[in-house]
Amino acid sequence: MSKLSIDPRPAQAAPPNKHQLALMIWLAVFPTLTLINLTFGEWLGTLHPVLRTFVLATVAVPIVIYGIMPHLHRLRGLLLTGTAVK
């Protein structure tokens, strides 16, 4: 008698390919940089371009990596499998 094995874990989406990841990063970075520029544009405009880029990257990268990308990964998992990725 053979036992039928049922995996209790929900289906998970495969990791994003490079094109999907590029789109997800763009969807996170563009609005983040736009919002930072709209909020601090006057002050940022007074800085040297290298320092301005440093400030933008220092503020935007944590927002994108820790704040936005996890939500985009969950949304992608939900869209692909019908279940959210934890």
QUILIN-V729408 format. One record per pair of residues at least 6 apart in sequence whose ideal C-beta (glycine too) atoms are under 6 Angstrom apart, sorted by sequence separation. I is the first residue (numbers start at 1). J is the second residue. If there is no record, write none. Layout:
# QUILIN-V729408
<<I,J> <I,J>>
This chain:
# QUILIN-V729408
<<78,84> <77,84> <44,52> <77,85> <74,84> <74,85> <73,85> <36,59> <33,60> <32,60> <32,63> <32,64> <29,64> <28,64> <28,68> <28,69> <24,72> <13,77> <13,80> <13,81> <11,81> <10,83>>
